[in-house]
Amino acid sequence: MTGTFAGIVPVREVDGRQLECRGPMVERLQGLYRDRVEQDVREAVRP
C-alpha cells in the first residue's frame, strides 16, 4: 500500500490471515520510491 506520509508499506494482514511482511518486492518498491522522492526533493525549485 502507499500513502502520502508512509510511502510504501507492506500489507500485514488480510481477512485475519497474517502475510509475510517484507519480501524482496516490498524492499525493491521501497527503494525505488525513496530514490524518486529524493530526486524530486533535489529538483524542487526553492523560492
SVG drawing of the C-alpha trace seen along z (x, -y; Angstrom):
<svg xmlns="http://www.w3.org/2000/svg" viewBox="-12 -33 31 49">
<polyline fill="none" stroke="black" stroke-width="0.4" points="0.0,0.0 1.1,-3.6 0.2,-6.9 1.5,-10.5 3.0,-10.1 4.1,-6.5 5.4,-6.0 5.1,-2.3 4.4,0.2 3.6,3.9 0.1,5.3 0.5,7.4 -3.0,9.0 -5.9,9.7 -9.2,11.2 -7.4,12.1 -4.6,14.0 -1.1,13.0 1.1,12.3 4.9,12.1 5.7,8.5 8.7,7.6 9.8,9.7 12.1,8.8 9.4,7.0 8.5,4.7 12.2,3.9 12.6,3.1 9.5,0.9 10.5,-0.9 14.0,-1.6 12.5,-2.9 10.1,-5.1 12.8,-6.5 15.0,-7.2 12.2,-9.0 11.3,-11.2 15.0,-12.1 15.2,-13.1 12.0,-15.2 13.5,-17.0 16.8,-17.7 14.9,-19.1 12.5,-21.2 12.6,-24.9 13.0,-26.8 11.6,-30.4"/>
</svg>
